[in-house]
């Protein structure tokens, strides 16, 4: 079968936002409008589809589906098949404990719509997702939503984007009226006013700009034209000469600038009141990239290690990235993947080049706005899911067996909090293991381990909420009743000084002896850099086959820690000298020697404890401001800044995670239930001496 839509008419986008900025409503409206546009000429009237969505919302199907396909014809074009765009929307959750979800989505997106709350403007998580999008180089447009709400202020919100996120944002639309008087949108490219009529705002009516807004619109248009013209030499000279620049020239130059991450258009509207969503869809088609607009996907050949590229084309060898594993109650495990090149036919075999295993593609499924479609094949640029993959995890590459490639992995943050979990009955005991495995397959920031000394099962994640939801899912989805213990902070250990250290393991009494001898240099590395092992052995002082056991010995000693048994991080260990015995040397002897060298050396390098520091935003009514500040200070909090938002106070602070357990209850009682907060992991920092001492002694007991 041939592809139904040309590649340049594909848009793989995500809608990303701070929690409560209206992401789900926006996604719902997108599905609603595109659903209708695709059902023209069929019997369904809009209601039927919308009802369908309502039940769907109760069941949470589309909202949890990782990727939904819909179709849209930009409003400037005639409604016919060849003008239609295929838009794949990848869903991203808003809560920061699930930052990994946003990250893995951004990895497979081509463009994004960032939704902002018109009252709050840029919030902390908006900054987090914006920075993540910067990291992956994702072009994006901004949609300032909720302009119908009390206290909404378009210009203030746009200003917060300029100040906090990027000076390269560019205003393309202005709202007509605000709060309950918000009635339409001025399009500065067309210089027309647009109103949304009909029960669901589906009829877009174009009128002249209201007289009282004419001067303001001209002023904003002038700024917009100047910013776009600055991206192109010809337009710059036209602008300076005062010549008229056509709408087509402006759009073409703006598209190029957005693709190169030079400009970010700002749009406005209210998803709930059905205003502006169609124009946002137009902007997705006009300015965000198709797979063809992006540089080829890069990866390495697992056999040779050299860098290889795959262009977005059906004729290239098949390469795809698995970006989400979901347990589905009806079909078992669904693996969502993004095809970067080539095509995939059901029934064929692919290689998981990350693990080296082979997988058979049994069924291929595409998610549409309101149903699943089984397909026989998928092409470059497509997003789809397959059922029943045994050994594929998030971030693995699937590819053609004759042309192996490993695409860049998605790197995930380490968990910062752990709790022990115990099944309540014997029957739960058996189900617990398999259920936890399924959940950890789905979510790479969720880890399961066993405490070797006590035999307890320990689960670790990104925050209290993360683990609460895991426990809740165990009960609801897997019917496992389990008791969870108190949360424990994932401390780490590191060193502050460098040292050279020697380790010898020699046993030479009777029978075959053991001989391992190493000299290593231990040095601290900057925070967050992890661990680096350097082999400086030249001229075979230690034979090559004993080098990996040395690294393994060092790592094992680091995992055990030296202060209180927490894993050691941010260290560089260089093996620079040693000796071996022709007969008695063995891998195990070198492993033990290296382990000893590390433990002895690290104790002399001023070892310290590190604790996770959380970035916190608290929003409270003014009268509780003093109490909250006082409470945060008692938790070793560092206040970064405080500012007003309407009649509320916003506090940005950094607080150690260990001081934040149960904070939800505390803030409720201080503010009589009117305060809210969001918290995300920021970085590891040194634990103050007196507190470190308590932790070490507590651990040794």
C-alpha positions in Angstrom: 0.0 0.0 0.0 1.2 3.5 -0.8 1.3 6.3 1.8 -2.0 8.3 1.9 -0.5 11.7 2.8 2.8 13.2 1.4 5.5 13.6 4.0 5.5 17.4 3.8 1.8 17.4 5.0 2.7 15.6 8.2 2.9 17.4 11.5 4.1 15.5 14.6 3.4 17.8 17.5 2.9 17.8 21.2 0.9 20.2 23.4 3.1 21.0 26.4 2.2 23.2 29.4 2.4 23.8 33.1 -0.2 21.9 35.1 -3.6 23.5 34.7 -2.8 25.8 31.8 -5.6 24.0 29.8 -3.7 21.4 27.9 -6.3 18.7 28.0 -9.1 21.1 27.0 -7.0 22.3 24.1 -6.3 18.8 23.0 -10.1 17.9 23.3 -11.0 21.0 21.2 -8.4 20.1 18.6 -9.9 16.6 18.3 -13.3 18.0 18.1 -12.7 20.5 15.3 -10.5 18.1 13.3 -13.0 15.3 13.9 -15.7 17.3 12.4 -13.6 18.5 9.5 -12.9 14.9 8.7 -16.6 13.9 8.9 -18.0 16.4 6.4 -20.5 14.7 4.2 -21.2 11.9 6.7 -24.3 11.5 8.8 -22.7 12.2 12.2 -23.5 15.7 13.4 -21.1 17.3 15.7 -23.0 16.2 18.8 -22.5 12.5 18.2 -18.8 12.9 18.1 -18.7 15.1 21.1 -20.8 12.7 23.1 -18.4 10.0 22.1 -15.6 12.2 23.5 -17.5 12.6 26.8 -17.7 8.9 27.5 -14.2 8.7 26.2 -13.2 11.3 28.7 -14.7 9.2 31.5 -12.8 6.2 30.3 -9.8 8.4 29.7 -8.9 6.7 26.5 -7.7 9.3 24.1 -6.3 11.3 26.9 -4.0 8.5 27.9 -3.3 7.4 24.3 0.3 8.3 23.6 -0.4 9.5 20.1 -3.6 10.5 18.3 -3.9 11.2 14.6 -6.3 13.8 13.2 -6.6 15.8 10.0 -6.9 19.6 9.3 -7.3 21.8 6.3 -6.0 25.4 7.0 -8.8 27.9 6.9 -7.2 29.9 4.0 -7.4 26.8 1.7 -10.3 25.1 0.0 -11.5 22.0 1.8 -10.3 19.2 -0.4 -8.2 16.1 0.1 -4.9 17.5 -1.3 -5.0 20.5 1.0 -5.4 18.3 4.1 -2.6 17.9 6.7 -2.2 14.9 8.9 -1.5 16.0 12.5 -0.2 13.4 15.0 -0.6 14.7 18.5 1.6 13.2 21.2 0.1 13.6 24.6 2.3 14.9 27.4 1.2 15.1 31.1 1.6 18.4 33.0 2.8 17.2 36.4 6.5 17.6 37.0 6.9 14.2 38.7 6.3 12.9 35.2 8.9 15.1 33.6 10.2 12.0 31.9 6.9 11.7 29.9 7.4 15.2 28.6 11.1 14.5 27.8 10.4 11.3 25.9 7.6 13.0 24.0 9.9 15.9 23.0 12.4 13.4 21.7 10.0 12.2 19.0 8.2 15.4 18.3 9.0 17.7 15.4 7.2 20.7 16.8 5.3 21.8 19.9 2.5 24.1 21.0 3.3 25.5 24.4 0.1 26.5 26.2 0.1 29.3 28.8 -2.5 30.4 31.3 -3.6 33.9 30.4 -3.8 34.9 34.1 -0.5 33.4 35.3 1.7 33.7 32.2 5.0 31.8 32.5 5.0 29.4 35.4 7.9 27.2 36.7 7.0 24.2 34.8 6.4 26.2 31.6 10.1 27.1 32.1 11.1 23.5 32.6 9.3 22.2 29.5 10.6 25.2 27.5 14.2 24.4 28.5 13.6 20.7 27.6 12.3 21.8 24.2 15.4 23.9 23.8 17.6 20.9 24.6 16.0 18.9 21.9 15.8 21.8 19.5 12.1 21.6 19.0 10.5 24.5 17.1 7.4 25.8 18.9 4.5 28.2 18.9 3.0 29.8 22.0 -0.8 29.7 22.7 -1.9 32.1 25.5 -5.1 30.4 26.7 -7.9 31.2 29.2 -8.2 34.8 28.1 -11.9 34.7 29.2 -10.9 34.2 32.9 -10.9 36.9 35.6 -7.6 38.6 35.7 -6.5 37.4 32.3 -4.0 39.8 30.7 -2.6 39.0 27.2 0.1 41.6 27.1 1.4 40.8 30.6 1.5 37.1 29.8 3.3 37.8 26.5 5.7 40.0 28.4 6.5 37.1 30.8 7.4 35.0 27.7 9.8 37.7 26.4 11.4 38.1 29.8 11.6 34.6 31.2 11.8 32.3 28.1 12.9 34.0 25.0 13.3 37.5 23.5 12.6 35.9 20.1 8.9 35.5 20.6 6.7 37.4 18.2 3.1 38.4 18.6 0.9 37.4 15.6 -2.5 38.0 17.2 -4.3 40.3 19.7 -7.4 39.5 21.7 -10.5 41.6 21.2 -11.6 42.4 24.8 -10.6 40.4 27.8 -12.1 38.5 30.7 -15.8 38.0 30.2 -15.7 40.6 27.3 -13.2 38.5 25.3 -15.0 38.1 22.0 -12.6 37.5 19.1 -9.0 37.7 17.8 -7.2 40.2 15.5 -4.9 38.5 13.0 -2.0 40.9 12.5 -0.9 39.2 9.3 -4.3 39.7 7.6 -5.2 42.8 9.6 -8.7 41.4 10.1 -10.8 40.6 13.1 -12.0 37.0 13.5 -15.1 36.0 15.5 -16.1 32.4 16.3 -19.9 31.7 15.9 -22.1 28.7 16.2 -22.6 26.5 19.3 -19.0 25.2 19.4 -17.4 28.2 17.7 -17.0 26.2 14.5 -17.9 29.1 12.1 -15.1 31.5 11.8 -16.3 34.9 10.6 -13.9 37.6 9.2 -14.7 41.3 9.8 -13.0 44.6 9.9 -10.9 45.5 13.0 -13.0 47.5 15.5 -12.3 51.2 15.3 -11.0 51.6 18.8 -8.4 48.8 18.3 -7.2 50.0 14.9 -4.2 52.1 16.1 -3.1 49.4 18.6 -3.3 46.7 15.9 -1.2 48.9 13.5 1.4 49.5 16.2 1.7 45.7 17.0 1.7 44.9 13.2 4.6 47.3 12.7 6.7 45.5 15.4 5.8 42.1 13.9 6.8 43.0 10.4 10.0 44.5 11.6 10.9 41.3 13.5 10.1 39.0 10.6 11.8 41.3 8.0 15.0 41.1 10.2 15.3 37.4 9.3 15.7 38.0 5.6 18.0 40.5 3.7 15.5 41.3 0.9 12.7 42.0 3.3 15.0 44.1 5.5 15.8 46.4 2.6 12.1 46.6 1.6 11.1 47.4 5.2 13.8 50.1 5.5 12.6 51.7 2.2 9.0 51.6 3.5 7.8 49.3 0.8 4.8 47.0 1.3 5.7 43.4 2.2 3.1 40.8 1.1 1.4 38.4 3.5 2.9 35.5 1.6 6.5 36.8 1.9 6.0 37.4 5.7 4.6 33.8 6.2 7.4 32.2 4.2 10.1 34.1 6.1 8.4 33.4 9.4 8.1 29.7 8.7 11.9 29.5 8.0 12.7 31.4 11.2 10.4 29.1 13.3 12.0 26.0 11.8 15.5 27.3 12.7 14.3 28.2 16.2 14.9 31.9 15.6 11.3 33.0 16.3 8.4 31.7 18.3 4.9 33.0 17.3 2.5 34.0 20.1 -1.2 33.2 19.5 -4.1 33.8 21.8 -7.5 32.3 22.6 -9.7 30.4 25.0 -10.0 26.7 24.4 -12.9 26.3 26.8 -14.9 29.1 25.1 -14.0 27.7 21.6 -12.1 30.7 20.5 -8.7 30.6 18.6 -8.2 26.8 18.4 -8.7 26.7 14.7 -6.2 29.5 14.2 -3.7 27.6 16.4 -4.2 24.6 14.1 -3.6 26.8 11.0 -0.3 28.0 12.7 0.7 24.3 13.3 0.3 23.7 9.5 1.9 27.1 8.5 4.9 27.3 10.7 5.8 24.0 12.4 8.1 21.5 10.6 7.2 18.4 8.7 9.6 15.4 9.0 11.2 16.6 5.7 12.1 20.0 7.2 14.3 18.5 9.8 17.9 17.3 9.6 18.2 13.5 9.1 18.1 11.3 12.2 21.5 10.5 13.5 22.7 7.3 15.1 25.6 5.0 15.4 26.2 1.7 13.7 26.4 -0.8 16.6 28.9 -3.0 14.7 31.4 -0.4 13.7 30.6 2.5 16.0 30.6 5.0 13.2 27.9 7.7 12.8 25.2 7.0 10.3 22.2 9.1 9.1 18.7 8.2 8.1 16.7 10.7 6.0 12.9 11.0 6.4 12.1 8.9 3.3 10.3 5.6 2.6 13.2 4.5 0.4 15.8 4.5 3.3 16.3 1.4 5.5 13.7 1.2 8.4 14.6 2.9 11.7 12.3 3.8 14.5 12.4 4.8 18.2 10.2 3.2 20.9 9.1 6.1 23.0 6.4 4.7 25.3 5.3 1.3 26.6 1.7 1.2 27.9 -0.2 -1.6 29.5 -3.6 -1.9 27.8 -6.3 -3.8 29.6 -7.6 -5.2 26.2 -4.5 -6.1 24.3 -1.7 -6.3 26.8 1.4 -4.3 26.2 1.4 -1.6 23.6 4.8 -0.3 22.3 4.5 3.2 20.7 7.2 4.1 18.2 8.1 6.9 15.8 9.3 5.9 12.3 12.2 8.0 11.2 12.9 6.3 7.9 11.8 3.5 5.7 8.6 1.5 6.1 7.4 -1.4 8.2 5.0 -4.1 7.2 3.2 -6.2 9.7 4.4 -9.8 10.1 8.0 -8.7 9.4 11.0 -9.0 11.8 13.0 -6.0 13.1 16.1 -5.9 15.3 16.1 -4.0 18.6 19.6 -2.7 18.0 19.9 -1.4 21.6 19.6 -4.9 23.0 20.6 -6.9 19.9 17.4 -9.0 20.1 14.9 -9.7 17.2 11.2 -8.8 17.5 8.3 -9.8 15.3 5.8 -7.1 14.4 2.5 -8.9 14.8 -0.1 -6.1 14.7 0.3 -2.4 13.9 -2.2 0.0 15.4 -2.9 3.6 14.7 -4.8 5.7 17.2 -7.4 8.1 15.7 -9.3 10.8 17.6 -12.0 8.3 18.5 -11.0 4.8 17.4 -8.2 2.4 16.8 -7.3 1.4 13.3 -5.3 -1.8 12.5 -3.0 -1.1 9.5 -0.8 -3.3 7.4 2.1 -0.9 7.1 3.5 2.4 8.4 5.9 4.8 6.7 8.6 7.4 7.5 7.1 10.1 9.8 4.4 7.9 11.2 3.6 7.3 14.8 2.1 4.0 15.6 1.9 1.2 18.2 2.5 -2.5 18.0 1.3 -5.2 20.3 3.1 -7.9 22.2 6.8 -6.9 22.0 8.7 -8.9 24.5 12.0 -7.1 25.2 11.6 -3.6 23.9 11.8 -0.7 26.4 11.4 3.1 26.2 14.2 4.6 24.2 15.2 1.4 22.3 15.8 1.6 18.6 14.0 -0.8 16.2 15.6 -1.2 12.8 16.1 -3.2 9.6 18.3 -6.2 10.4 20.6 -5.7 7.4 21.2 -2.0 8.2 21.6 -1.7 12.0 21.5 1.8 13.6 21.2 2.9 17.3 19.4 6.2 17.5 20.4 8.6 20.3 19.0 7.2 23.5 16.7 9.2 25.7 18.5 9.9 29.0 16.3 9.8 32.1 16.9 11.4 35.5 17.7 9.2 38.5 15.0 8.6 41.1 15.3 10.8 44.3 12.9 9.1 46.7 12.3 5.4 47.7 9.8 3.5 49.8 9.5 -0.1 50.8 6.4 -2.0 49.6 5.0 -5.2 51.1 2.2 -7.3 49.7 -0.7 -7.8 52.2 -1.4 -11.5 51.4 0.3 -14.5 49.8 -1.8 -14.0 46.6 -0.7 -10.4 46.4 2.9 -11.5 46.8 2.9 -13.4 43.5 1.2 -10.6 41.6 3.3 -7.8 43.0 6.5 -8.8 41.2 4.9 -9.0 37.7 2.9 -5.8 38.2 5.9 -3.8 39.3 7.9 -5.1 36.4 5.1 -3.9 34.0 5.1 -0.5 35.6 8.9 -0.1 35.5 8.8 -1.2 31.8 6.4 1.7 31.2 8.2 4.3 33.2 12.0 4.5 33.1 12.2 6.9 36.1 10.5 4.2 38.3 12.8 1.6 39.7 12.3 -1.6 41.6 15.1 -3.2 43.7 15.5 -5.6 46.6 17.4 -4.7 49.8 20.0 -7.5 50.0 20.2 -7.4 53.8 16.5 -7.4 54.6 15.0 -8.9 51.5 12.5 -6.0 51.3 11.2 -4.7 47.9 12.1 -1.1 47.4 10.4 1.2 44.8 12.0 4.5 43.8 10.7 7.4 41.8 10.7 11.2 41.2 8.6 12.4 44.1 5.9 11.5 46.6 3.1 11.9 44.1 4.9 9.7 41.6 5.0 6.8 44.1 1.5 7.5 45.4 0.2 7.1 41.9 2.2 3.9 41.4 0.7 2.4 44.6 -2.8 3.5 43.4 -2.3 1.9 40.0 -1.1 -1.3 41.6 -4.5 -1.4 43.5 -6.8 -0.3 40.6 -5.2 -1.8 37.5 -3.5 -4.9 38.9 -5.6 -5.6 42.0 -2.6 -5.9 44.2 -3.1 -4.8 47.8 0.2 -3.6 49.2 1.4 -1.6 52.2 3.9 1.1 51.6 6.5 2.3 54.2 7.8 5.8 54.9 9.5 7.6 52.0 13.3 7.5 52.1 15.5 10.1 50.4 18.0 8.8 47.9 21.2 10.4 49.3 24.4 10.1 47.4 28.1 10.3 48.5 31.0 12.0 46.8 34.5 13.3 47.5 36.1 16.8 47.7 39.8 16.0 47.2 42.0 14.0 44.9 44.3 11.2 46.0 46.4 8.3 44.6 45.6 4.9 46.1 47.0 1.4 45.8 45.2 -2.0 46.1 46.8 -5.4 46.3 45.1 -8.7 46.5 47.6 -11.5 47.0 46.9 -15.1 48.1 49.7 -17.5 47.4 49.6 -20.3 49.9 49.2 -23.8 48.4 47.4 -24.5 45.1 46.7 -21.9 42.5 47.3 -18.4 44.0 45.6 -15.0 43.4 47.4 -11.9 42.4 46.0 -8.5 41.5 47.7 -5.1 42.0 46.5 -1.7 40.9 47.3 2.0 41.4 44.5 4.4 40.8 44.0 8.2 41.0 40.7 9.3 42.4 39.4 12.8 41.6 36.2 14.7 42.3 34.1 15.9 39.2 31.5 18.7 39.0 28.0 18.1 40.3 25.9 15.9 38.1 28.7 14.6 35.9 28.4 11.0 37.2 31.3 8.6 37.0 34.2 8.4 34.5 36.8 5.6 34.4 40.1 6.3 32.5 42.5 3.5 31.5 46.0 5.0 31.4 47.9 1.7 31.2 50.4 1.6 28.5 52.8 -1.2 27.3 50.9 -4.0 28.9 51.8 -3.4 32.6 48.4 -4.9 33.2 47.1 -7.1 30.4 44.0 -5.8 28.6 41.6 -8.6 29.8 42.1 -7.4 33.4 41.0 -3.8 32.7 37.2 -4.3 32.7 37.3 -6.2 36.0 39.2 -3.2 37.5 36.4 -0.9 36.4 33.8 -3.3 37.7 35.6 -3.5 41.1 35.7 0.3 41.3 31.9 0.6 40.4 30.9 -2.1 43.0 32.8 -0.3 45.7 31.2 3.0 44.7 27.7 1.5 44.8 28.3 0.4 48.4 29.5 3.9 49.4 31.9 4.5 52.3 30.1 6.9 54.7 26.7 5.4 55.1 26.3 2.9 52.3 24.8 5.4 49.7 26.1 5.2 46.1 29.0 7.4 45.2 28.8 9.8 42.3 30.7 12.6 40.5 34.1 11.0 40.6 36.8 10.2 38.0 39.0 7.2 38.6 42.1 6.7 36.5 44.0 3.4 36.5 47.6 4.4 35.9 49.9 1.6 37.2 49.9 -1.9 38.8 51.5 -5.3 38.2 50.4 -8.8 37.4 51.6 -12.4 37.8 51.9 -14.7 34.8 50.2 -17.6 36.5 48.3 -16.3 39.5 46.6 -13.2 38.2 42.9 -13.5 37.6 39.9 -11.2 36.8 38.5 -11.7 40.3 41.8 -10.8 42.0 42.0 -7.5 40.0 38.3 -6.7 40.8 39.0 -7.2 44.5 42.2 -5.1 44.4 40.4 -2.3 42.6 37.6 -2.3 45.1 40.0 -2.1 48.0 42.0 0.7 46.4 38.8 2.7 45.9 37.5 2.2 49.4 40.8 3.0 51.1 41.5 6.0 48.9 38.0 7.5 49.0 38.0 7.6 52.8 41.0 10.0 52.6 39.4 12.3 50.0 37.1 14.2 52.4 33.9 12.2 51.6 30.6 14.1 51.9 26.9 13.3 51.7 24.8 14.8 48.9 21.0 15.4 49.2 18.4 16.1 46.5 17.3 19.8 46.5 13.8 20.5 45.1 12.7 23.6 43.3 9.4 24.7 44.8 6.7 27.1 43.8 4.1 28.0 46.4 1.0 30.1 45.6 -0.9 31.5 48.6 -3.3 34.2 49.5 -1.5 37.3 50.8 -2.5 36.9 54.5 -0.6 33.6 54.8 2.6 34.9 53.1 4.5 35.4 56.4 3.6 32.1 57.8 4.6 30.2 54.7 8.0 32.1 54.5 8.6 31.2 58.1 7.7 27.6 57.6 10.0 27.3 54.6 12.9 28.9 56.5 12.4 26.2 59.2 12.8 23.6 56.4 16.2 25.0 55.3 14.5 26.6 52.3 16.3 29.3 50.3 13.8 31.8 48.9 14.8 32.7 45.4 12.1 35.3 44.6 8.6 36.4 45.6 6.1 38.3 43.5 2.4 39.1 43.2 -0.1 37.4 40.8 -3.5 39.1 41.1 -4.3 38.9 44.9 -2.0 36.0 45.5 1.7 35.8 46.5 4.0 33.5 44.6 7.1 32.2 46.3 10.0 30.5 44.3 12.4 28.6 46.6 14.9 25.7 46.8 14.3 23.2 49.6 16.0 19.9 50.5 13.6 17.0 49.7 14.0 15.4 53.1 12.3 18.5 54.7 9.3 18.3 52.3 7.6 15.0 53.3 4.0 15.6 54.0 4.2 19.2 52.8 0.8 18.9 51.1 -0.9 18.5 54.5 1.1 21.3 56.2 0.3 23.8 53.5 -3.4 22.9 53.6 -3.5 23.5 57.4 -1.5 26.8 57.3 -3.6 28.3 54.4 -7.0 26.7 55.3 -6.8 24.7 52.0 -6.3 27.8 49.8 -2.5 27.4 49.1 -1.1 25.2 46.3 2.5 24.2 45.4 4.4 22.4 42.8 7.8 20.8 43.3 10.4 19.3 41.0 13.9 17.9 41.5 16.6 20.5 40.8 20.0 19.1 41.8 22.1 17.4 44.4 24.0 19.6 46.9 26.2 18.9 49.9 24.3 18.0 53.1 25.2 20.3 56.1 27.7 18.6 58.5 25.4 18.2 61.6 22.6 16.7 59.5 25.0 14.5 57.5 26.3 13.2 60.9 22.8 12.3 62.0 22.0 10.4 58.8 25.3 8.5 58.9 24.8 7.5 62.5 21.2 6.6 61.9 22.2 4.4 58.9 25.0 2.7 60.9 22.6 1.7 63.6 
